[in-house]
Amino acid sequence: MAIIDEILADPTPVVSLPNAEYVEIKNTSGRNINLQGWRLKSSSTTSAAFPSYILPADSLLIISSTNNSSL
């Protein structure tokens, strides 16, 4: 199972973190999970489908806008 472990929905004021919204997904399943085809959805928008990406067991993935990738 993968769970949403952390959400930073409003980074203002910035406190020791980049000024960027993100969602952190944690794989708690004990096995690898392919996130291909997964989407993030809010009440107003849905992300594009994720490409093939293996989230290893007991690992975290931080998802943010591509505009924030340098942060």
C-alpha positions as CSV (number, residue, x, y, z in Angstrom):
1,M,0.0,0.0,0.0
2,A,1.2,3.5,-0.7
3,I,-0.1,6.4,1.5
4,I,0.1,10.1,1.4
5,D,2.6,10.8,4.1
6,E,2.8,14.5,4.0
7,I,1.3,17.5,2.1
8,L,2.6,21.0,1.9
9,A,-0.3,22.9,0.4
10,D,0.6,26.4,1.3
11,P,4.4,27.0,1.8
12,T,4.0,30.7,2.7
13,P,5.6,31.9,4.9
14,V,8.6,29.8,4.0
15,V,10.2,28.1,7.0
16,S,13.3,26.0,6.2
17,L,11.7,24.6,3.1
18,P,11.5,25.7,-0.6
19,N,8.5,27.9,-1.6
20,A,6.8,25.0,-3.4
21,E,3.7,22.9,-2.8
22,Y,4.3,19.1,-2.7
23,V,2.8,15.8,-1.8
24,E,4.9,13.0,-0.3
25,I,3.9,9.4,-1.0
26,K,5.3,6.6,1.2
27,N,5.3,2.9,0.1
28,T,4.4,1.0,3.2
29,S,3.7,-2.3,1.5
30,G,7.1,-4.1,1.8
31,R,7.2,-4.6,-2.0
32,N,8.0,-2.4,-5.0
33,I,5.0,-0.5,-6.5
34,N,4.8,0.8,-10.1
35,L,3.1,4.2,-10.1
36,Q,2.4,4.1,-13.8
37,G,-1.1,5.5,-14.6
38,W,-1.6,6.9,-11.1
39,R,-3.0,10.5,-10.9
40,L,-3.3,13.1,-8.1
41,K,-6.7,14.7,-7.9
42,S,-8.1,17.6,-6.0
43,S,-11.5,19.1,-6.0
44,S,-10.5,21.3,-8.9
45,T,-7.9,19.6,-10.9
46,T,-6.4,16.2,-11.9
47,S,-2.7,15.6,-12.7
48,A,-1.5,13.9,-15.9
49,A,-1.0,10.1,-15.5
50,F,2.3,9.2,-13.9
51,P,4.9,7.6,-16.2
52,S,6.3,4.2,-15.3
53,Y,8.1,4.7,-12.0
54,I,9.0,2.0,-9.4
55,L,8.6,3.2,-5.8
56,P,10.8,0.8,-3.8
57,A,9.5,-0.8,-0.7
58,D,9.7,1.4,2.4
59,S,10.6,4.5,0.3
60,L,9.3,8.0,-0.2
61,L,8.5,10.0,-3.3
62,I,8.0,13.8,-3.3
63,I,5.7,15.0,-6.1
64,S,5.6,18.7,-7.1
65,S,5.1,20.8,-10.1
66,T,7.8,20.6,-12.8
67,N,8.2,24.4,-12.3
68,N,9.6,23.6,-8.9
69,S,12.0,20.9,-9.9
70,S,15.1,23.1,-9.3
71,L,14.0,23.7,-5.7
